[in-house]
Amino acid sequence: DHYSPSMVRFLNSFSRKTKTFNKETRDYLEQLFEAFLAAYRDNPTRPFHGKTTNKFNISTFEAVFATQVHEAYLRQDKTIPTVSVADLDKLKDDSEFAMASRLKTTSRANVRKRRDRAKSLLFEVPV
């Protein structure tokens, strides 16, 4: 929610902030990350790979991760719902998502657009 370029500056700032987290918070966030990975572990497809390139697509991973983890974090639980292959394909095929994934991928507008499209298409949350 608070992202602004540059990505390096944002990540460095976030990394510094995490050093102040207490053990309970660090443990919860680690478990939340592991729950996200577990939700996709048994997926027979490569859910975060491009349909044509078959290479890992960080934009797809980031949008789905940020959306799912944010919702769980707001609830303060570790429940990560599984997203169907069909819904992930719908996101990958979405023209707005694709456009925000091609150029200026670290711009605030494109990061937000990808997350908004993931929310809207995967979780039917109007943005």
C-alpha positions, 0 to 999 in steps of 0.5 A, spaced: 500 500 500 505 504 501 510 503 495 513 508 491 519 508 487 525 506 486 524 499 488 531 498 491 529 504 496 523 501 497 526 494 499 531 497 503 527 502 507 522 496 508 528 491 510 530 496 515 523 497 518 523 489 519 529 489 524 524 493 529 519 487 529 519 483 535 519 475 534 512 474 534 511 479 528 517 476 525 514 468 526 507 470 524 510 473 517 514 467 516 508 463 517 504 467 513 509 467 507 510 459 508 502 458 508 502 462 501 507 458 498 504 451 501 497 454 497 501 453 491 506 447 492 501 442 489 499 445 483 500 441 477 502 447 473 507 452 474 502 458 476 507 464 476 510 462 469 508 466 463 503 462 458 508 463 452 515 464 455 514 458 461 518 463 465 517 465 472 513 472 472 515 476 478 509 481 476 504 475 477 507 472 483 508 479 486 500 481 484 497 475 487 502 474 493 501 482 495 493 481 494 493 474 498 497 476 504 494 483 505 487 480 506 490 474 510 494 480 514 488 484 515 484 478 518 491 476 522 490 469 520 494 465 516 489 462 511 491 463 504 485 460 499 487 456 493 486 460 486 484 456 481 489 455 474 483 458 470 483 464 475 490 465 474 490 464 467 484 469 467 489 474 470 495 472 465 490 474 459 488 480 462 490 486 457 490 491 463 494 486 467 499 485 461 500 492 459 502 494 467 507 488 466 510 490 460 513 497 461 515 501 467 514 495 471 516 498 478 512 505 477 507 506 482 501 506 477 503 499 474 504 496 481 498 498 483 494 496 477 497 489 477 494 488 484 488 492 483 487 487 477 489 481 481 484 483 487 478 484 482 479 478 477 482 473 483 478 475 489 472 479 485 473 485 490 471 491 486 477 496 486 
